[in-house]
């Protein structure tokens, strides 16, 4: 091959090479051959709806109606504290106080109370202390010392000397059951002696036969005690 032909062949190869290079570059940049874009965090979806749910309805319910009910009406209006002017004369503490009497059976409670010393003597004289102490749930209308002072001395001395008659008088002051002030509106009460007592009044004003309650609703271990200003005599 002569020199002229070699020069022409070299020129042709150069032209072909220069023509093929742009085509190859264009093919490398074609969208169909581009790698898929790598996902980034900026395109992440928000948390699943279950992560944003509200608390279960059971967590937000109001308290059960039973939790919001008012106190039971049982006992509504019932008087629980002693009442009457003579209550102020009872010892505030120690023997004869309301707290002391509440822990003793009724005859022992009477014995510890300075306002009931004459009644205590009568109970001992009649020998009924054990009977009263062992009684289950009774109400005692207890004459104070001032009540016994209203009885003529000769009449009282005669009564204290007659055990049988004295027992009748004392048991006439006792009725079955612990009577609350509300129970005293019954009109009549049957006594352990067998007779009946007439009750009148309401609230904190009561009379038992002809005697007034001066300190009522005193609790002992087995009885409710009402101090009265007179000695009751069987009819």
URCORDA-V123383 format. One record per pair of residues at least 24 apart in sequence whose ideal C-beta (glycine too) atoms are under 10 Angstrom apart, sorted by the first residue. I is the first residue (numbers start at 1). J is the second residue. D is the distance in whole Angstrom. If there is no record, write none. Layout:
BEGIN
i=<I;I>
j=<J;J>
d=<D;D>
END
This chain:
BEGIN
i=<75;77;78;78;78;79;79;79;79;79;79;79;80;80;80;80;81;81;81;82;82;82;82;82;82;82;82;82;83;83;83;83;83;83;83;83;83;83;83;83;84;84;84;84;84;84;84;84;84;84;84;84;84;84;85;85;85;85;85;86;86;86;86;86;86;86;86;86;86;86;87;87;87;87;87;87;87;88;89;89;89;89;89;89;89;90;90;90;90;90;90;91;98;98;98;98;99;100;101;101;101;101;101;101;102;102;102;102;103;103;103;104;104;104;104;104;105;105;105;105;105;105;105;105;105;105;106;106;106;106;106;106;106;106;106;106;106;106;106;106;106;106;106;107;107;107;107;107;107;107;107;107;108;108;108;108;109;109;109;109;109;109;109;109;109;109;110;110;110;110;110;112;113;113;113;113;113;113;114;115;115;115;115;115;115;115;115;116;116;116;116;116;116;116;116;116;117;117;117;118;118;118;118;118;118;118;118;118;118;118;119;119;119;119;119;119;119;119;119;120;121;121;122;122;122;122;122;122;122;122;122;122;123;123;123;125;125;125;125;125;125;125;125;126;126;126;126;126;126;126;126;126;126;126;126;127;127;127;128;128;128;128;128;128;128;131;131;131;131;131;132;132;132;132;132;132;132;133;133;133;133;134;135;135;135;135;135;136;136;136;136;136;137;137;137;137;137;137;137;138;138;138;138;138;138;138;138;138;138;138;138;139;139;139;139;139;139;139;139;139;139;139;139;139;139;139;139;140;140;140;140;140;140;140;140;140;140;140;140;140;140;140;141;141;141;141;141;141;141;141;141;141;141;141;141;141;141;141;141;141;141;141;141;141;141;142;142;142;142;142;142;142;142;142;142;143;143;143;143;143;143;143;143;143;143;144;144;144;144;144;144;144;144;146;146;146;146;147;147;147;147;147;147;147;147;147;148;148;149;150;150;150;150;151;151;151;155;155;156;159;159;165;167;167;168;168;168;168;168;168;169;169;169;169;169;170;170;171;171;172;172;172;172;172;172;172;172;173;173;173;173;173;173;173;173;174;175;175;175;177;177;178;178;178;178;178;178;178;179;179;179;179;179;180;180;180;181;181;181;181;181;181;183;184;184;184;184;184;191;191;193;193;194;195;195;195;195;196;196;197;197;197;198;208;209;209>
j=<180;182;180;181;182;180;181;182;203;204;216;217;180;181;217;219;216;217;218;215;216;217;218;219;224;225;226;227;181;203;204;205;206;213;214;215;216;217;218;226;204;205;206;212;213;214;215;216;217;218;226;227;228;229;204;212;214;215;229;115;144;146;212;213;214;215;216;227;228;229;115;214;215;216;217;218;227;215;114;115;144;146;214;215;227;114;115;116;215;218;227;115;215;218;219;220;219;220;218;219;220;221;223;225;218;219;220;221;219;220;221;133;220;221;222;223;129;130;132;133;134;135;220;221;222;223;132;133;134;135;138;139;140;142;174;218;219;220;221;222;223;224;225;131;132;133;134;135;140;220;222;223;132;133;220;221;133;140;142;218;219;220;221;222;223;225;140;142;220;223;225;220;142;144;145;218;225;227;145;142;144;145;146;147;214;215;227;140;142;143;144;145;147;148;225;227;144;145;148;143;144;145;146;147;148;149;151;156;160;231;143;144;145;147;148;170;173;227;231;145;148;160;148;156;159;160;166;167;169;170;173;231;166;167;170;159;160;161;162;163;166;167;170;159;160;162;163;164;165;166;167;168;169;170;171;163;166;167;163;166;167;170;171;174;192;167;170;171;174;192;170;171;174;192;220;222;223;220;221;222;223;222;174;176;192;222;223;176;177;178;222;223;176;177;178;179;222;223;224;174;175;176;177;178;179;192;220;222;223;224;225;173;174;175;176;177;178;179;180;183;184;189;191;223;224;225;226;170;173;174;175;179;192;218;220;222;223;224;225;226;227;228;172;173;174;175;179;189;191;197;199;206;208;209;211;213;216;224;225;226;227;228;230;231;232;170;173;174;215;218;223;225;226;227;228;169;170;173;211;227;228;229;230;231;232;211;214;215;227;228;229;230;231;214;227;229;230;211;212;214;227;228;229;230;231;232;230;231;231;211;229;230;231;230;231;233;231;233;231;231;233;234;192;193;192;193;194;195;233;234;193;231;232;233;234;231;232;195;234;196;197;209;231;232;233;234;235;197;208;211;226;228;231;232;234;223;199;208;224;223;224;217;219;220;222;223;224;225;216;217;223;224;226;216;217;224;206;213;216;217;224;226;224;208;213;216;217;226;232;234;232;234;234;232;233;234;235;234;235;232;234;235;235;232;233;235>
d=<10;8;6;8;6;7;5;7;9;8;9;6;9;10;8;9;10;7;10;6;6;5;5;8;10;9;9;9;7;9;4;10;10;8;10;7;5;6;10;10;6;9;9;9;6;5;4;5;8;9;8;7;10;10;10;10;6;7;10;7;7;9;10;9;4;4;9;6;9;8;10;8;4;8;9;8;8;8;9;6;9;10;9;8;9;9;7;10;7;8;9;9;10;6;8;10;10;10;6;7;5;9;10;7;8;5;6;7;10;8;6;9;6;6;9;10;9;9;7;4;8;8;6;5;5;8;5;7;10;7;7;9;6;9;9;10;10;5;8;6;4;9;7;8;4;5;9;9;9;9;10;9;9;6;8;8;9;9;9;8;9;4;8;9;8;7;8;6;8;10;8;10;8;9;10;9;9;9;8;9;5;6;8;10;9;8;7;10;6;8;7;7;10;10;9;7;10;6;9;8;8;5;9;8;4;8;9;8;9;9;6;8;8;8;7;8;9;9;9;10;9;7;8;9;8;6;6;10;8;6;10;9;9;10;7;9;5;8;9;7;6;9;9;10;9;9;6;9;9;4;5;9;8;6;9;7;9;8;10;9;6;6;7;9;10;9;9;8;9;9;8;9;7;10;10;8;8;10;9;7;9;8;8;8;8;6;7;9;10;10;6;9;7;6;5;10;6;7;9;5;7;6;7;7;9;8;10;7;5;8;10;9;7;5;8;6;6;4;9;8;9;8;10;6;5;8;7;9;6;5;8;10;10;9;8;10;5;8;5;7;10;10;9;5;8;8;10;9;9;7;10;10;5;9;7;8;9;10;8;5;8;5;9;10;7;10;7;10;9;8;10;5;7;5;7;10;10;7;7;8;6;8;7;5;7;10;7;8;5;7;6;9;10;9;10;6;9;7;10;9;8;6;5;5;5;9;9;6;10;10;8;6;7;9;6;9;10;10;8;9;9;9;10;8;10;5;9;9;9;6;8;7;7;7;7;10;10;9;9;10;8;9;10;6;7;5;9;9;9;10;9;8;8;6;10;8;10;10;10;10;9;10;8;10;8;7;4;10;10;9;10;6;8;10;7;7;7;9;6;6;9;9;9;8;8;8;10;8;9;8;10;6;8;9;10;5;6;10;8;7;10;10;10;7;8;9>
END
